[in-house]
Amino acid sequence: MRPFFLLFFLWAISPAGGDARPRGVTGEDSLGVYLGVAAAQHPAVRAAYLAYEASREKLPQAGAPEDPRIEAGVFPRPMEFAGGGQVAQFRVMQMFPAPGVRGAARREAQRMERMAFESFRQTRNDLLMEVYRQWYALCLLRQRMLGAASDLRYIEQLERLALGRYTSAPGGSGAGESPPPAGGASPGGVASASASNPGMGGMTSSPSVAPAGGMTTEGMPAMEDAGSGLTEVMNLEIERMEVENEMENLKREMEAEKERFNALLNRPPGSDVVVPDTLLRVLFPWDRDAFREAARLANPMLGMLREESRVYEARAEMNRRMGYPMWGIGLQYMLMKPLATGGMSSSMNGRDMLMPMVSVTIPLAGNKYKAAHRESLLLGQAAEAKHTEALRRLEAELSRGFYLLDEAGNRCLLYERQTALILRMQSLAMEEFTSGRAGMHTLLRIGRRLVAFRLKEAEAIAAYNTGVAFLEQMITFPTIPYEP
């Protein structure tokens, strides 16, 4: 079965159904285009493909018979024989290897071709996996930038509300009435408590006692509220400056990551990269048992090691048969010149001669072929051992990949529910803030938690999508063709 037929089969049974765009990609998302560009233009992938094409040229060479040998000799002075004088002789000889040698050589070349093809698939899949990882790194940076922009708008909104509370206070300099002291005490609460409590010893309030006990005079509440309002505004200004600085840093980081992404695509560093604003979660519709079986059959690394073992199997058979005698057939033609005097048989005088020949080689140094046979067998056993180890490692990676996929999926659902709750909290806190029942710090804390949970949700989606790509690259990327 040709390797391309195997790819077509995988393409046909893949969940994408032959769609050129990877699953889960939105219309504005160009990930499918970038994957195709990387597969077609990256030098490492092209080198692996050219190596595969070169291995295909081995097929006409493998098992081909040796070139026939032609010998010619001319006698300056004719060599006299009974039948005339020999002027020249011509000889052609064709050697043939022992039966089965050419077939084993062809099988070895075919296995080496398939081995090169599996190596090409592995190189391409490794590159596409790097593109996937870098792409979702760009998507996370984009989500961080969008979160910072949203945070900045939220802080600006709070600044307007804080300024509105501060300027609408009595006298234009306060932020409204301050909340009553703890315990429900009023500005005259100490005197009232002393009068009603016999244990106070009949103490009475005085203007000098009130400030020491945390009370205020008639004009002091407005001064404290004014200071509190200005502090809120200045604190929001500090927060806004930090967010703006973070946005600048994120822009520079995005440019650096885009250059790295373009390097994977073998494009100039300044090429534009379109990153979507929305990060969607893809699905993994494979049945896991069926996927495990497909991975054992179609994994490029396993296929390469499997073909390597078969290469040494065919080479061992070829080396064994090389120890058998080779044989050949040929013809010798002798150009004769008639003699002046007739020889023993005048009818043969000057008549050219044609002699069929048979040649057989005697493999005296047979130990070298036996050693080559044992060498190939040992290398084949080593390849089988590597295949077994790679299969166990693949099964462990599959189990680990399924676990990470489930863990990322659970985090996606968790952060989605938590984000919905925080949005409700933010709405309630905004209502309490406008009515004077909540402070600015509460709104800031809730806003930061909202941005943090949205970023965590994006990170979980990116981890899930990367996990899907990691699992599928264990088989292949059948939706990404290669056109050199």
Summary of the structure (lengths in Angstrom):
residues: 484
radius of gyration: 43.6
end to end distance: 22.5
largest distance: 171.5
contacts: 1387
relative contact order: 0.15
helix: 64%
strand: 9%
